[in-house]
Amino acid sequence: MKKNIAAFFSFLFFALLALPAFAADGDKFNPNGGAIAIAAGLAIGIAAAGCGLGQGRAAAAALEGIARNPGAQNKIFTPMILGLALIESLAIYALIIAFLLQGKV
């Protein structure tokens, strides 16, 4: 297990060390390119995890409400779908930000 972790961090170190080798021109090189790429990946990963948790909790609460009172299904379903769409829009905003950050690399 420790060998795998050490190998992973060694690979990560050398992969980040090699980033300047892929620069096309000296004037176009962005010294913060690696940090921006990592930030873009973290942004979409954290947003997807948060939205997944939020959607799961919203759906669970709505289904519990419907299970307790089946007659309120029509009043619960539409706001639940609207809430899920708004939660998903946050993940789409994070994806757009990640794309914009990738454009700066």
SVG drawing of the C-alpha trace seen along z (x, -y; Angstrom):
<svg xmlns="http://www.w3.org/2000/svg" viewBox="-55 -37 66 39">
<polyline fill="none" stroke="black" stroke-width="0.4" points="0.0,0.0 2.8,-2.4 4.6,-1.5 1.5,-2.5 1.2,-5.8 4.9,-6.6 4.7,-5.6 1.6,-7.8 3.2,-10.9 6.5,-10.3 4.5,-10.1 2.6,-13.3 5.8,-15.1 7.5,-14.2 4.3,-14.9 4.1,-18.4 7.8,-18.9 7.5,-18.2 4.8,-20.8 7.3,-23.5 8.6,-21.1 5.3,-21.4 5.4,-25.2 5.3,-26.3 7.1,-29.6 8.9,-31.3 6.5,-34.3 3.4,-32.1 4.5,-30.1 2.2,-30.5 4.1,-29.6 0.8,-29.1 -0.6,-26.8 -0.2,-23.7 -2.0,-25.3 -4.8,-26.5 -5.3,-23.0 -5.4,-21.5 -7.9,-24.2 -10.1,-23.5 -10.1,-19.8 -10.8,-20.4 -13.6,-22.9 -15.6,-20.4 -14.9,-17.5 -16.0,-19.3 -19.0,-20.8 -20.1,-17.4 -19.7,-15.8 -21.7,-18.6 -24.4,-18.6 -24.7,-14.8 -25.1,-15.0 -27.7,-17.8 -29.7,-16.0 -29.7,-12.8 -30.9,-14.6 -33.6,-16.5 -34.9,-13.4 -34.9,-11.5 -36.8,-14.2 -39.4,-14.4 -39.9,-10.7 -40.2,-10.5 -42.8,-13.3 -44.7,-11.4 -44.5,-8.2 -46.0,-9.8 -48.7,-11.6 -49.4,-10.1 -52.1,-12.7 -49.5,-15.5 -47.5,-13.9 -48.6,-16.5 -47.6,-19.4 -44.2,-17.8 -43.1,-16.6 -43.0,-19.9 -41.0,-21.8 -38.6,-18.8 -37.9,-18.8 -37.4,-22.6 -35.0,-22.2 -33.1,-19.4 -32.7,-21.6 -31.4,-24.5 -28.9,-22.2 -27.8,-20.8 -27.3,-24.3 -24.6,-24.8 -22.6,-21.9 -23.0,-23.4 -21.7,-26.7 -18.7,-24.9 -18.1,-23.2 -18.1,-26.5 -15.6,-27.9 -13.4,-24.9 -13.5,-25.4 -12.7,-29.0 -9.7,-28.2 -8.5,-25.5 -8.4,-28.3 -5.9,-30.2 -3.4,-27.3"/>
</svg>
